[in-house]
Amino acid sequence: MLGVLAVVLILIGGYVLSLYFNPYVTCTKCHGNSRLRGWMLSNTRHYCPKCKGTGLTVRLGRRLLPIKYRQPPS
């Protein structure tokens, strides 16, 4: 029982460390391109509203846990 608890604590600690060092994932809407094609005129482009043109979004665990993070690179 103690061994299982130790493994669970190590896994949780690893996840929290990965949230700290890798806080962002590629945006699920624009897939990291940061600019979307227009739906009517396909030659037009606009910034992705979900990631605001960065191509990155904050991971879910990072939003749920009170870990401070810096803004994504521009």
C-alpha positions, -999 to +999 in steps of 0.1 A: +000+000+000+028+024+009+046+016-024+014+025-044+011+058-026+047+066-033+043+059-070+011+081-071+029+109-054+058+107-078+035+108-108+016+138-094+049+156-087+061+149-122+028+162-137+031+194-116+067+199-127+057+195-163+030+221-158+056+245-144+082+240-172+058+234-202+027+256-195+015+259-231+001+236-257-007+244-294-041+260-298-068+235-307-086+259-330-058+272-352-033+243-346-005+267-338-008+287-371-021+318-351-040+330-382-072+314-396-086+316-431-118+334-436-148+311-440-164+331-469-133+346-486-106+319-482-078+343-492-084+365-461-068+357-428-076+368-392-061+362-358-074+332-339-098+344-312-090+316-288-052+321-286-052+358-297-027+352-325+000+335-304-007+299-315-005+287-279-030+282-251-025+275-214-028+238-204-059+228-184-039+218-153-021+251-153-054+269-153-068+248-124-038+249-101-026+282-087+008+282-105+019+316-118+030+316-154+045+341-178+028+353-210+036+333-242+063+345-265+051+369-292 
